[in-house]
């Protein structure tokens, strides 16, 4: 289990054992795998989404509706949930026919006091989902369209990206939660916004798509990346940043002097640095 990271090819084969011959747990596991395969390869489902905005005394209120037009694979999804003894997550919320400029009478208004809670820590599953759907947070519709179905990384690399962040000490995994370290926070504090936003990924993906379509050259794209890196370091060369805890050199193995600043170069957990 520890060695399995991110893989989607858990499929039943023609050699599958008869369900009746299996004990309860293997039987249930095999049933889930088969249901998921049926859902993944099932017919398309279409739905109509409506978002209405209302102005009440100068304040904007919204209502969202969802109407399923063709159930498709959702029929099998509902059946799987029933087999598990759970309620299907698919819910409709059908709004009445609406047209711009219509007026409605407000019958009742009430306010509620609620306590805000901090957002939950990411887990491996939720951060992979966030990477898959990174384009959703973009405001530029063209860039959002570019990242649709792309996101950050690929299904084969996302889990390794997380492990790399842990290896270099930017993140720790505690009881299933992914928590930023002091080193990670220090890097975030000095990192330019350009390398922290999905817009940059989307812009590069757009250029890569142009290369694939013969509208752009790889050489020109790489030249742009070179310029980006040089400009980035020129702009931030003298940034002091925030020195994270645990970065002191005392007690570490000194391997020589830094040719740039003259300080001791020490051997750290994953690299050598002054």
N, C-alpha and C positions, 0 to 999 in steps of 0.2 A: 504493500500500500504506500509506503513512504516514497517509493521510486516512481509512482504514477503521478504525473503532473497534469497535463492538459491533452486529452485525447478523446476523439469523438467516434472512433470506429469500433464500438462494442456492439457487434451484430450477431444475431443467431445464424447458424449455418445449416446446410441440408442434413448435417449429422446430428442435429439437436435431439436430445433424449425425449421420450414421451413425458408429458407433464405428470401423468399419474405415477410414474416410476420414481419421481423425485420427492425428497423430504420437503417440509413446508417452506423453509427459507430459500433453498435453491429454486423451488417451484415459483415462489413469489418474485424472485430476482429475474428468472427467465421470462416470466409474464411481463414484468416491467420493461425489459429490453425489447420484447416483441411488440408491446403497445407503442413504445417510443419509435420503433422502426416504422410501424403503420402510420403514426402521426406525422413523422418526418417526410414520408413518401406519399402521404394522402393528398386528396384533391385540394386545390386552393380555396381559401376562405376569403370572402370579401365583406367589407363593412363600410357603412357610411358614418363619417364623423362630422359633428356639427359643434361649432363654438359660437355662442351668442354673447354679445356685450350689451349691457343695459346701463343707461345713465339715470341715476336716482339722486336728485338734488346735487348734481355736480360730482357725485362719486360713481366710479365705474364698478359694476358687478358683472360677473361672468357665469355662464351656465354651459356645461359641456354635455353633448349627447352622443350616443353610440348605438347604431342600429345594424345588426348583422343581416346582410342580404343573402349570402350563401354560406351555410355552416361549414361545408367541406371537411377538412381534417378536424375541426372543432368538435364534430359529432363523436369521433373516436376519443378525443381528449376528455369529453364529458363522461363517456363510458368508462374510461380508465379511472377517473376520479370516483365514480360510483363504485367501481370494484374495490377501490381503496377505502371506501366508506367516508369520502370527503365531498364537500360541495365544490362544484366546478368553479374555477376562478373567472370564467367568462360571464360577464354581466352586461346586459343592455340597459341603456338609459335613454329612452326615446323622447326627444323634445317634440312639441307640436310644430306644425308648419310655421315658419317664421320668414318675415321679409324685412329688409332694411326700412327704417322709418316708422315701423308699427309702434303703437302706444299700448301699454298695459297698466291697469290700476294696481298699485301696491296695497295689498290687504294687511300685511303685517311685517314689521321689522323688529328684530331683537338683536342685542349684542351679547356676546359671551366672553367671559374672562378665562383665558387659558394660560398655562405655564409653558413657555418654550423649553424644549430640551435640546441639548447639543446634538449634532448629527452623530450617528453611530460610527464607530471605527470601521474601516474597511476590513473585509476578510478576503481570502484569496478569490472566492467566488464573486463577491460584489465588485472587487477592483477589476477583475477580468471583464465583467459586464460593463463597467464604466469605460474601460479601454475600448471595448467593442463598439460602444455607442457614443464615443467622444464627440462626434459631430453634432449631437443634439444640442449642445450648449452654445453652438455658434449662432450669431445673429445674421451673418451674411448668407443668404439663401443659396447662392451659387457654390460657396465653399461647403456649406452644409450638405449639398447634393453630392459634392466630390467625396466627402468622407462617409457617405451613406454606404454601409456594407464594408467599409475599410477600417476605420477606427485607428487606434494606435497599436502597432505590432500586428501579428497574424495569430490564428488559433494555435499554430505550432510554436510561436516565440513568446507569447504573452507570459506564460508561466515562468519561462527562463528569465524574462526581464525582471520579474518580481524577485526571483532568487538572486539575480545580480545585485539588485538594490540592497538586499540583505547581506550579500557577501562583502560589498564595499562599505557597509556600516551605515547606510542612510536610513535603513528601516530595520526594526526587529519584529519577530513574530512571537506574540505572547498570548497563550490560550486561544489560538485561532485568530487573534486580532493583529492587524498590521499597524505598527506604531512608529512614527517618525522619531529618530534619535536626535541628540543635540547636533551631531555632525550633519544630519539631513536638514535640520532647521537652519543651520548656518549656511549650507549650500543654497537653500531656498531663498535666504535673505539677500545673498549677493547675485543670484542668477538673474539674468536679464529676462524681462517678460516674454521676449521673442522665443526663448527656448522653453517656456513654461506653458504656452497656450496651444490648443489644437489648431488655431489658425495657421501656424507655421507648418504643421504636418499636412493640413489640407492644401496649402499653397504648393508644397513640394509634390504631393500626390497628383495635383492638377498638372504640374509640369511633367511628371513621369508619364501620365496618361497622354500628354501631348507628344512625348518622345515615342510612345508606343504607336501613336497614330501618324507618325512621320511629320508632325507639325513643329517639332522642336528637336534639337540635337543634344545628345548626351554630353558632348564637350561643353556646350554653352551652359547646360544645367550645372555641371561640376565646377565650371568657372564661377558661377553664381554662388555655389556653396563655399568655394575658396574665399571669395570676397566677404561672405557672411562671417566666416570664422575669423579672418584677419580684422575686420571692422569690430567684431565682438571683443576680441582681446585688446585691440587698441583702446577701445572705449573703457574697458574695465581693468586695464593693466595695473593701475595704482589703487584699486579698491582695497580698503582695509578689511571690510566684512566683519563677521563676528567669529572669534576663535572658539570652536566648540570645546566643551570639557573633554578631558581625556586625550588631548592632542599634544600635551607636554612631552618634551624629548627626554626628560630625566629618566635614567635607568635603562634606556634603550641602547641597542648596539650601534655605535657610531662607525660608519663605513668610509667616511671621508668628508671633504669640504665641498660645499655647493659652489660651482664656478661662477654663478651669477651673483649670489649675495654673501658668500663667505661663511655662512652658518654651517653647523654640523649636518651632514646627511645621515639620517638614522633609518634602521630597518624596522618597518612597521608590519602589521599583520598581513597586509595584502600588497604593500608597495614599499619603495624607499623614497623619502622626502626630506627636505630641509625644514 
